[in-house]
Amino acid sequence: MLSTSSQTLDALEPGDCATILALDAGQQGLYHRLAALGLRAGKTVHLIRRARFGGPFHIRVGTTDLMLRVPDARRIRVRKTSA
Amino acid sequence: MKRIALVGMPNTGKSTLFNRLTGAQAKVGNWPGITVDLLSARLLLGDQMVQLVDLPGIYDLRGFSEDEHVVTTFFRQNRVDAALVVLNASQIERQLPLLAQLSRLDVPTVLVLNMADEAAALGITIDRDALGGKLGVPVCLISAKHGQGMEQLRGLMLRALRGQVAAAGRGQAAPLDDDALEAALSCAVHVPAQASHVLTERIDRVLLHPWLGLPLFFGIMFLLFEAVFWLGTPLQTALAAGFSALRTAALEPALAGLPPVLSGVLLDGVYNGLGTVASFVPLIILFFLCMAIVEDTGYLSRAAFLMDALMARFGLDGRSFVMILMGFGCNVPALMGTRVMRSRGLRLLTMMVIPFSLCSARLQVFLFFIAALFPPRIAPLVLFSLYVISIAAAMLTSLLFKRRFVNSDPFVLEMPPYRFPTLRQIGLRGWHEVGHFLRRATRFIVAGVVLIWLLTHFPASAAPGGAQTWAGHLGDWLSPVLGPLGIDPKLTLALIFGFVAKEIVIGSLAVIYAQEGSALISTVAHQITWVQAYSFMLFTLIYTPCLSTIATIRSEAKNRAFSVLAVAWPLALAWVVSFAFYQAAHRLWT
């Protein structure tokens, strides 16, 4: 299924793949850090799992696995590409 | 001497490469404008001695994090003859922009792609010569862990020092911008569409399982704790026995001719101080052997993932949790272990909290007092209540201070694939950390032990450890402060001894009450009430754990104001808690 609506990363379900549209990182520091870890517009991100009790997300971009807290995940706008 | 700097992203095996190139002789040096420890070592390259400096791992050069600031400051204030830029070969697509940023430094550069074995296993192919040609720097593929490609790397380092290598981006006409990097990657690197670590995924499915993950985590932590402290404690005891055997066999006869004061300072002061320092060595080695395994396998970042939901509320993260837990064995290695946290705010907050962990030395004191003053039926409950208070004090402290020590780094952690650490890696870690502790803490601890000895043995006319010594007077002088806590001058003396190490509190009570063994227990039971004893235990639990902990905080934080706060706050909290307990309990029960 191909969806055209954009959402933020925290709305994805485990197993979802999405294309990164933009980073709304407030501070420069966070923006550069996310970019250096491979979270750039156009890249594909894969949500692998989520920790219990509102914990962080486990995501994969390219060959890098990352953990990301909810507030940071909200700053990443994505378009879901597959379920 | 020529100087080569190692730069690269975190988790690229930079330190492993440093150890591989230099062996075990690395030392911590001072550099202008830089407050964090940088390891450096000399190595023979061709026919010249070269200094190799290991810089902290950085994501980019814009200087937002402290580590990035350290690297830019280092390059600005020190001459660097060549730079080795270390990247993870299996993440080359994402990490290559760092090379472009480093090209601004205008230093001859060699691009080192580490973990080439992992990249190959993922099906990633890298054409070294094509990549080097496009980027204008020599490239080598290595595995620092297994020692592959090291000869080639050494050759390139030599060439860079001879001026046969250009600075990154200077070797060709076009500057290294995003387009140039993209072109280089597309012509020289091929990454298969599905490149993932199959084994890691399988292990993660179990270790990060929604329901099994946390129980497994606690199980692993339990095993780790047992491994460190059930192995470490007998070694500590054996070492202490060795020290005292050497003392009676060799040192006491040798110093018999000296005046008693001088031999007292040397034996009970300096030699006991050295004994205290040495007693930490087995624990530190075992702790870091285990930490090296937890960290190098990649499990530490999984622990952070599992515990984050809870720890984030306290301004901490899952790695802090691991260190606080280890603090229940011994605070000293746990404090040293906080070095894995790169955000200074997070690290200082964790260091504030660790000393509240009820360590095994304090446990000995509590077991003594509980046996002396509480019936066996409620003894376990008393001990349990102390553990609860230990955790509560830690939580209160993190909540109070989390706004003061703000975690400045964005919390985005890499979860590296699971790896097998080599024995060499694990061994070197323990070796380096023990050296670090001995260099930094020995003088401070020995000076402290000598000072306490002088306080408890002077003036010479007073009975050692008695009420007429300077320490006794100090106890009297403190009685308006400690009296309201039910802590009498004799117990105050024990607290002063306890400042050195909790292990000697029971021994000091034997001196203070001039009794030993079961006689001591019954004397203590007759002279103080259970309310006084519990108040004393509360104070002992919360105030300064020991001199070695202070020495470690001082050498790790490198900040006088923080070290003072880390001593003053627990002291104030200890006073308030003991005061509240004693006044309330005293009125209710006596």
Boltz contact constraints between the chains, C-beta under 6 A:
constraints:
  - contact:
      token1: [A, 29]
      token2: [B, 64]
      max_distance: 6.0
  - contact:
      token1: [A, 30]
      token2: [B, 410]
      max_distance: 6.0
  - contact:
      token1: [A, 32]
      token2: [B, 60]
      max_distance: 6.0
  - contact:
      token1: [A, 32]
      token2: [B, 62]
      max_distance: 6.0
  - contact:
      token1: [A, 33]
      token2: [B, 59]
      max_distance: 6.0
  - contact:
      token1: [A, 33]
      token2: [B, 410]
      max_distance: 6.0
  - contact:
      token1: [A, 36]
      token2: [B, 59]
      max_distance: 6.0
  - contact:
      token1: [A, 36]
      token2: [B, 60]
      max_distance: 6.0
  - contact:
      token1: [A, 37]
      token2: [B, 412]
      max_distance: 6.0
  - contact:
      token1: [A, 38]
      token2: [B, 94]
      max_distance: 6.0
  - contact:
      token1: [A, 51]
      token2: [B, 305]
      max_distance: 6.0
  - contact:
      token1: [A, 51]
      token2: [B, 309]
      max_distance: 6.0
  - contact:
      token1: [A, 52]
      token2: [B, 210]
      max_distance: 6.0
  - contact:
      token1: [A, 53]
      token2: [B, 309]
      max_distance: 6.0
  - contact:
      token1: [A, 54]
      token2: [B, 309]
      max_distance: 6.0
  - contact:
      token1: [A, 55]
      token2: [B, 308]
      max_distance: 6.0
  - contact:
      token1: [A, 55]
      token2: [B, 309]
      max_distance: 6.0
  - contact:
      token1: [A, 56]
      token2: [B, 305]
      max_distance: 6.0
  - contact:
      token1: [A, 56]
      token2: [B, 308]
      max_distance: 6.0
  - contact:
      token1: [A, 62]
      token2: [B, 93]
      max_distance: 6.0
  - contact:
      token1: [A, 62]
      token2: [B, 94]
      max_distance: 6.0
  - contact:
      token1: [A, 63]
      token2: [B, 90]
      max_distance: 6.0
  - contact:
      token1: [A, 63]
      token2: [B, 91]
      max_distance: 6.0
  - contact:
      token1: [A, 63]
      token2: [B, 195]
      max_distance: 6.0
  - contact:
      token1: [A, 64]
      token2: [B, 91]
      max_distance: 6.0
  - contact:
      token1: [A, 65]
      token2: [B, 415]
      max_distance: 6.0
  - contact:
      token1: [A, 66]
      token2: [B, 412]
      max_distance: 6.0
  - contact:
      token1: [A, 66]
      token2: [B, 414]
      max_distance: 6.0
  - contact:
      token1: [A, 67]
      token2: [B, 305]
      max_distance: 6.0
  - contact:
      token1: [A, 67]
      token2: [B, 413]
      max_distance: 6.0
  - contact:
      token1: [A, 67]
      token2: [B, 415]
      max_distance: 6.0
  - contact:
      token1: [A, 68]
      token2: [B, 412]
      max_distance: 6.0
  - contact:
      token1: [A, 69]
      token2: [B, 411]
      max_distance: 6.0
